[in-house]
Amino acid sequence: MRAIRPVALLCLLVIFATAAASADRPDTTSATLPGLTVSGTPLPWLGGAVPADLFAARPGANLGEQLEDLPGLAMVRRAPSGTEPVLRGLGGERVRTLLGAVPLYGACPGHMDPPVTYLSGTAAAAVDVTCCGTADAGAGGNAGAVTVDPDYARADDAPDGWRPWVEAGWESARDGGYAGGGVAGGQGALDLKAGVAHRSLDDYTAPDGRVVPASLTETTADLSVGWRPARGRRLWTALNYAKEKDIAYVAMPMDNRDTDFLAWNLGWRAEGCGAVDSWEITAGLSTIDHLMDNRDKPTWTTMHASTDGRTDTWAARARVDLAPGAFTLRLGADVTEVRQDALRTRTMTATGMSAYDHMWPDGRQATYGGLAELGRSLGAATLTLEGRLDAFDSAARAADDASLGGLTVREQYVRWYGADAAETDRTETMGQAAVRLEGGDDRLGWRLRTGLATRPAGIGERYLAFAPAPGGYQVGNPSLAAEKAWQSEARVDMARDGLELAAAVYHYAISDYILPTLVARQDVTGDGVPDAIKGWLNRDATLTGAELSAVGKPSARVRVPVTLALVRGRNTTDDRDLPEIPAFGGKAEVKLLAWTAGEGWLTCGARFAADQDRIDPVFGENRTGGWTVWHVGVEARPVASLTLRATVENLFDKLYWDHLTREAALATGGLAAGDEVPAVGRSLAASARWTF
């Protein structure tokens, strides 16, 4: 718990800052970022709309990086910017990323490209991050969802006009930066937002002098167009594109060489239709073409390997909101289909002979579902019942294609999991049900929720073909049973003079938890050394945790934001800890309004984590020590249209390791295979945004 020492130091900073804050001035912080409108509470929190201040804190970053300050949300990293969300200790295919109607999936079988990495701030008109399985977020996400609304809409009474912006930033540790711009506004019934951005970053040198491969080049373009033919009626469409090239993944045996991501949504919404409060229909599709290879890995000298992966998704949904008497009622239906295929090519440099095998054997999963949410006012409280029913149809169309060792993909499934794994196609019926009771007023609110959320195995967990992976080999398990998660939480929100606070406690009991683990040790290569065979097995598990988000306001010129999160995960079947559980930690700052003329804020704070020795050694985890990393910064608006920011991260150039950053897969840069990947050292980041 050495990492908690900064709390005492921050208390001293609060005392100093309070004494220095003599002027009484209203709060000038804004919940609206120019070019991006995000509604919601001023506190960073899981379970609703994300404050725009989080986007402003990391301009130019991908969506995953921008969300990292939410308590209870952590990121698994296979590259510095390769952020895969973990909500309350649950990650992977349990967390849905929704863009409009379309659930997004990456195209790398090893989760090199979590879908939040394809989205930038300009892709979103609003972002919600919900924990637990919720009926409206769709099927399969029993951990929660990152929901991105790409429909940019001005208020009904907004004046006509256009608001262009340009922005740029740079960071020293990776010797690179970003630049972008766009326009938002409208004329008459037309709303439009368009933005483009380019980011280029390089490797970094850790505080101990080792070089960590971290190169990245990406370009994004986003467009949203809406038309309001009458009050309460809206037709809209959105197009989102990302291009990624030469991204180094130190925790993977290959790097992202060339990827194209494209998503399109179309929607119609009507409000005030007599007995119908509102109804909407949304449809969309996405496609990812992803090429990775090992040309920058040490294995290139003996074998040239590349994998061409592709993911195609389409979806449609309908929602209707009714108000029958004292009740509110939402009904909905949705359909989704995702198809993932990846073919690997291996060419031996000594012989020139090539082999081809599937990483994903043309996996397909279609979902057909419906939902209902019924609410009833009970005086000062509201009772809500929610539920959904879904049918999942899963298939592996190339299960009989060739795999390693002269076996087919299907025969490899049987080899590692038994005869039941020969049946790859499956139809399953899943359900969700929850009850929520909430109430309060502007100064004190509360919520109680409990429910059951189910999830079948995803394409990766079920159909990943037998193939080399970091630390050995990995293979999917078609015989996996669906997860059943009973989830309960209690939350309180408080607003008092000088303090805003939100706190929650929760407990999940999950039967048939889909556990990534070691399934066997066997000599696959014939060198006399047993190889690790990794896969997925069903186990029972529990997760228990708590979260806190607070902003202290000791005076009108001082803000003290603090976030904390704790989660404990246990594999109750095997009596050991679950893997990839984030350490107890958080972030605390003191923000001082140093000068009022330009809204100049000075910031000093720390991010910290405790020791994480609750690990799963069978998964391949190592214990990581606690750490504290300090930062200082300044933000100013010398004129209303210009925002300037500068931050020094890791002020004291501390060497540390985040527990969820995966180990180096191969010897590369200054790292040996299996090394913990050190985080970035001291770095100066500066940015400017001009709205005109």
N, C-alpha and C positions, 0 to 999 in steps of 0.2 A: 504493500500500500504506500510505498514511498512516493508515488506519483501524486498523492493527494496533498503534499506539502504546499503546492502553489496556492491552495485556497487561503491559507494563513497569510501568505504574502499579498494576495489580492485584497484581503481585508485591510491591510495597511494602506494599499493603494486607494481603496475606497475612502478611508479617513482623510488621506492627503487631498484627494480630488474634491471631496465635499467641502473641505476648508477653502479650497481655491475657487469654488463655484459661488460667487457672491451675488451675481445678477439673477433675477427671476424672469425667466423667459419661457413661453409655451414650447411644447415639444415640436421640433422642426423636422424630425425624421419622417420619411414618407413611405407609404406602403405601395407606391406605384413607381415602377421603373419606366422611364421614357421608352416607348415602343413596346412595352409589355404591361398588360393590366392583369394583376393577380389579386383576387379578393381573398379575405380571410382574416384570422386573428393576427395580432402583431407578434405573437409568440411562434417560434419554430416548433412544429408539433406534428406527430403522426396522427392521422385521422381526419384530415380535412384539407382545405385550401392552403397552399404554401405561400407565405409572405414573400413579396417581391424583393425584400431586402436580402434574402438568401441568394437571389440571382445577381443582385448588384455586387455582392461581396466577392464573387469570382467571375468577373466579366470575361467573355470569350471562351469559357470552359464548356465541356459537354454537360448534359443534364445531370448525369450521375455525380460529377464533381461538384455541381452547384447545390446538390441536395444533401451534402455530407454533414451539415450542421444540425440536421434533424435528430433529436434524441431518439434512440432506439433503432436508427438506421445506420448500418455500417456497410463497408464495401470490401468484397474480395477483389484483390488485384493480381492480375497476371502480367500487367504492365502499369507504369505510373498513372496513365489516364484510362486504363482498362477497368472501369468500375462496374462491378456486378452487385446490385443491391441485396442486402441481408436485412430483413425486417424482424426485429425481436428474436434473432438467432435463427431464423428460417430464410433460406436463400434458394438459389438455383431455379428450377422450374416451378417452385411454389410462389414466386413473385411475378405477377403479370405486369407487363408494360403495355398500356393501351394508348394508341394515338387515334383519336376520334373513335370510330367503330372497330378499328383493327387492332387485335392483340399482336404485338411484335415479338419475333423470335430471332435470335442470332443465326448465323450460317456456319459457325465453326463448331465441330463436334466437341471440342475441348473448352467451349465457352470463352473463346478469345474475344468475341465481339458481343457482349451484352447489349441489348437494343437501346438502353439509355445512352450509350456512347455515340449513337448516330444522331441524337437530337440536340439542338442548341436552344438557347433562350428564345431566339426569334421564331422557333417552331411552335411556340406555345402562346396562346392567349390566356390560359389558366392551367395550373397544375395542382392536382390533388394527390396526396399520398395517404392511402388508407391501410390500416393494419387489420388483421383477421380477414377471413373470407366474408365478403359482403355480396349480397344478391345482385346489386346493380353493376358491380365491377365484372361480372361474368363468371364463367365456369372455370374451375381448375386452380384458382389462385388462393389457396387456403392460408397463405401467409399475409396476403394483401396485394395492393396494386399501386403502381405509379400511373395515374391517368392524366393524359395530356389532351387538352382541348385546343385544337388548332384554329378554331373559328374566331377570328378577330372581329369584334362588334363594338361600335361606338354606342354610347347611351342614346336613347331616343331623342333627347333634347340637345345632343351635342351639335355645335355649329359646324358648318362645312369648312373644310380646310385640310391642309396636308402638313405633316410634321416629319421632315427628313432628319436623319441622324447619321453620323459617322463616329467610329470609335476605333481605338488601337491600344495595344498593350504589349508589354515586354517583360520577360523574367530572366534573371541573370544565371541561375543555376543550370538551366537547360538552354541558355543562349538562343532564345527565340521568342516568338510572340504571335500576335494575331492582329488582323485588321478587318474591318467590316463596316457595313452601312446599310441603310434601307430607308423606307418611307412608310408612314402609317397615317390614316385619316380617311376622308371620304367626301363625297359630293352628293347631296340629295339622298336618294335611297341606296347609294353605293358605299360600301365599306371596303377598304383594301389595306393590307399590310404586306410588304415584301422586304426581304433582307438577304444579304449574302455575307459570308465571312470566310476567312482563310486563316489557318493556324499552322505554324511550323516550329517544331521544337527539336532539340538535339539530346545526346547522351548527357549524363551528369556525373560528377565526381563526388562520391560519398565523403563524409568527414574523415574517414580512415584512409582516403587516397585511392580507393578502388573505383574504377570506371564502371558505371551501370548502363547497359544499353537502354536507351529511352527515346530514340528518334521517333518522330511523328509528323506526318503531313496530311492535312485534311481540309476539305472545302465543303461548305454547306450553303444551300439556297432554299429559301422558304417563301411560299406565297399563299395568302388567304384572301379570298374575294367573297363578299356577301352582298345580297340584294334584298331590300325590304319593300315588297310591292304594296304593303299596307301595314298599319300599326298592328303589332302582334304576329306578323308573318315574316318568315325569313328563309331564303334559299342561300346556301353557301357551299363553297368548295375550297379545298386546301391541297397544296402540293408541297412535298418535302423531299429534299434530295441531299445526299452526302456522298462525297468521294474521299476515300482513304487510300494512302499509298505509303509503303515502306515504314510500317509501324513495328518497332522492335518489341518482342514479348520475351522477356528474360525467363519467365516461368513456363515457357512452352518450347517444344522441340522445333517449331517453325515460327516464322514471322508473317504478319499480314503484308502481303506484297501489293495487292490491288483489289479494292472493294468498291462496289457501287450499291447504294441504298436508295430506293425510291418508294414513296408512299403517297397515296391519293385518297381523299375522302370527299363525299358529297352528302349534304344533308338538307332536310326541310323541317322547319319547326313552326308550329302555330300555337298561339296562346289566346285565351279568352273566347273559347268556342262553346258558349252556353254552359251546359252541365259538365263539359270537359274543360278542365283548367288549362291543359296543354297536351299536345302530342307531337311526336317527332319520329322521323325515319332517317337513319344514317347508314351508309354503306361505304366500303372502301377496300383497298387492296394494298399490299406491299410486296416488294421483291428485293432480295439481296443476292448479289453475285460476288462471291468471296474467293479470292485466290491467295493461298499461303504457300511458302516454300522454306527451305533450310539453307539458302545460299550464304547466309551470314552466321551459320552455326558450324561447329567443328566437324560435324558428320558429313558436310558437303564434300570433303576430299575423297571419301569412299563411296558415297551414295548421294545422288541428286534426287530429292524428294519434293513433291508438290501435291497439294490437295485443292481441287476445285469444288467448292461447296455452294449450294444454292438453296435458298428458302423462299417459298412463295406462300402468301397468306391472303385470303379474302374473307370478308365478314359483312354481315348486315344485321341491323337491329332496329326494333321499334319499341317506343315507350309511350304510354298514355297515363296522364295524371287526372284523377277524378276527386271530387269532394262530395261524397254522398252524405248529406246531413252533418253529423258531428264527427265524421270520419274523414280521413284522407286515404286514397288508394292509388297505388302505382302498379300498373301491369306492364309486362314487357315480354318480348320474345327475341331471340338472337340465334344466328347460325354462323359458324366459323369453320374454315378448313385450312390447315397448314400442311405443307408438303416440304420435306427436307431430304436432300440428296447430296452426297459428297463422295467423290471418286479420287483416290490417291494414286499417284504414279511414282514408282521407285525405279531409278536407273542406276545400276552398278557401274562405277567409273572404270573398273578394271576390265569388265567384259563388254560393256555397252548394252547389256540385256536389260529389258524393262519388264516390270510387273505392275498389274493394275488391280486394285481391290477397293471395295466400298468401305467408307467410314460410316456413313448412314446408308442403309440399303433401301433407298427410295421410300422413306418412312412417311406415312400419312396419318393424320388424326383429324376427324371431323366431329363437330359438336353441335347438337341441336337442343336448345333449352328455352325455358320460360321462367318468369319470376313474378312474384307478387309481394308488395309491401303495404301493410295496413296500419294506419296510425289513428290513435284516439286520444283526445285531450282529456286529462284527468285533473282539472283544476290547474294547479301550478306545475303539473308534470305532464309528460306525454309518453304514452305507451306505444311502441312500434313492434309489429311482428313482421318478419321478413323471411322469405324462403324462395328457393328455386329448385327446379328439377331438370336434369340434363342427361342426354344420351351421348356417349362417346363411342365412335367407331374408329378403331386403330388397325393399321395394316403395314406390313413391310413387303413391298412389291418385289424387291430384289433379294429376298432372303435366301434364295437358292443360287446366287452368284458365288463366284470363287472367293475364298478367304485365304488366310495363311495356312501353311502346312498341308496343302492339298485338300483341305476341307471347305465346305460351303459355309456361308454365314450362319445358316440354320444349324448345321452340325456343330459349329463352335458354341452356339447357345446351349445345345444339349451337353456338350463336353463339360461345360463349367457349371451348369445348373440342373441337369437331369432331364428326363424325358418330357416333363411338362413344358419345358421351354421350346419344344419343337412346334407348338401351336403358337404362331406369331400373331395371327389376326384375332381381334377380340372386340366385342360390343359390351359396354358397361353402362349401367344406369347409376348416376350420382345425384346426391341431393345436398341441399344446404337449408338450415333453419336456425333462426336466432330470435331472441326477444330482447328489446332495449327499452329501458326506462330512464328518462332524463328530465331534468327540471332546473329551476333556479331563476335568477334574475341577472342584471348587468354586473352585479358585484360578486355573486357566488352562484356557480353552476355545478351540476354533478351529472354523472351518467353511470349506469350499470348495464352490462351487456353479457349475455351468455348464449352459446349456440354451438351447433355442430356443422363443420365444413368438411367435405370429402373431396378427394383429388385422385384421379388415376395417374399411373406413371406416364411421364411425357415421352416424346420420341427419343430423346437422348438416353434417358434412364432405361428405356425398354429395348431400343433397337441399335444402340451403338455397336458397330461391328468390331470384332476382336482385332486389336491393333496396338502398336507401341504407344505408350503414354509416359509422362514423367514418372520415373521410379519403377517402371516395369511395363505391363500391358493392361488394357482395360477392355471390358466387354459388357454390353447391355444385357438385361434380364427380362425376356418377354413374359415370364411367369409371375411378375410382381403383382401383388394385390394392391388395391387402392388404399390410400391413407384416409383415416377417419380422425379428425381433430376436434375435440371438445374444448372450446375456448371461452374463458371468462375474464372479464376485466372490470375495474372500477376506476373512475376518473373524477377529479374535482378541478374546477377552474375558479380562481379568485382574483378579484381586482379591488385593491385598496389604494388609498393615497400613498404613493411612493412604492407600490409593489404590485406586479402582475405575476401570477403563478398558475401553472398547470402541472398536475401530478397524476400518475396512474400506477396501478399495480395490476398484474395479470398472471394467469396460469393456464397452460395448454397441456392437455393430456391426449397424446396421439397414439392410436393403435395402428399397426402396420406402417409405421414410419419408414420411408424409403431411405435407407442408410447407405451412403457411399462408403465402401470398406474393402478390405482385403478378402477375397473369396478363396484363394488358393496360392500355393507356392509350387512351381513346377519348372523344370528345365525346358524352356521353349526353344532356346537357341542352340542347344546341343553342346554347350561349352562346359558342362558339368556343374554349373552354378544355378541353383533354383531361382527362377524369376518370380517377381510379385505379380499376381493376377488380381486386378482391381475391378470391382463391379458394384452392384446394388443388391441389398437384401432387405427384407421386411423385419422390422423390430418394433417394440413398443418404446415410447419415449415421453418425457415430460419437459416442459420449459416453463420457468418461473422468473419473473422480472419486475422491474420498476423503472419509471422514467420521471424526470423532472425538467421543466423548462420555466425559467423565471427571469424577470427583468426588474431590478431594483432601481428606484428613482429617488435617491437621497436629496436631490435638488433639481431644479429645472435644467441645469447644465450638465448633469451627470447621469449616465446610464450604466448599469452593471448587469449585463446579460449572463446567465449561467445555464448550462444544460448538463444533465447527468443521465447515464443509462447503465443498467445492470441487468444481466440475464444469465441464468444458469440452465444448461441443457443436460439431460441425463438419459442415457440408453438403459432403460430399466430391464430389458431382457437380458443383456450381458453385464449389467451392473458396472457400467463405465460411462465416462462423459461423452457427450456428442461432439463431433468434430466441427470446426469452423464456427465456434461461438466467440463473439467479440469479448474482449476484456472490459471490466468495469472502467469507465472513463467518461470524459466529457470535455467541455470547453467553458472558460470563464474569462471575462474581459471587464475592463473599466473604460468607458467612453466619455470623454470630456469635451463639451462645446467650448473650445478655446477662444474663438472669436465669432461674433454674431454676424458681422457684415457679409461674410462669404460662407456662412454656415460651416465653419471649419471645425471638424471633429478630430481629436487625437485619441488613439486607441492603444491600449497595452493589455495583453492577455496571454493566456496559455491554453494549449490543448494537452491533455494528460490521459494516461491509461495506467492501470495497476498491473502487477504481474499476472500473467495468465498461465497457471499451471494445471488448470482443469482441461486436459487435452485428451485426445483419442490417439494413442500411439499406433494402433492398428491402422488407422487412416493414414498415418505418416506425419503427424504433427509433432512439432517441438515446442517446449516451453519457451515463452518470451518474457523478458523482464519489463517492469514498469518504466515509464518515461514521462518526462515533462518537457514540452517544447514551447518556448516563448516567442511572441511576435509583437511588433509595434507597427503603427500605421497612422496615416493622416488622410482625411477626405475633405475636400473643399469645393465650393461653388463660387468662384470669383465673380461670375455673372450667372444669371438664372439659367442660361442655356448650356453652360459648360460645367462638367463634373470631372474633377481630378482626384486620383487615388494613388497612394504609394504605400507599400507594405514591405517590411522585412520579416520573412518567415524563418523559423528556426534561428532565432537571433544569436544564440550562443554556439551554433554549428555543432549540435549534439548528434552523436551517432546513436540511432535507435532503429528498431524494427517493429512495424505494425503486425499484430498477430495474424490478420487475415491476408497479408501479402504472401502469396505462395512462393516456395523456394525456387532457386535457379534450377532449370531442368537440365542444362548442359553447361560445361565450362565455356564461358563467353564473357567478353569484356575483362574485368578484373575479378570475376567470380568463378568459383569451382562448382561443379555439379552438386546440388543439395545444399548449397549455402543459403542462409537467410539473406533476403535482398534488403540492403539498408535503404532507408528513406532518404529523401533529398535533404541536403545540408542547408546552410544559410543561403537565402535567395532574396534578392530585391525584385519586387514586382511593381510595375507602374502602369497606369492606364489613364486614358482620357476619353470622354464622350461628349460630343457637341451636338446638340439638338437645335435646328434652325428652321 
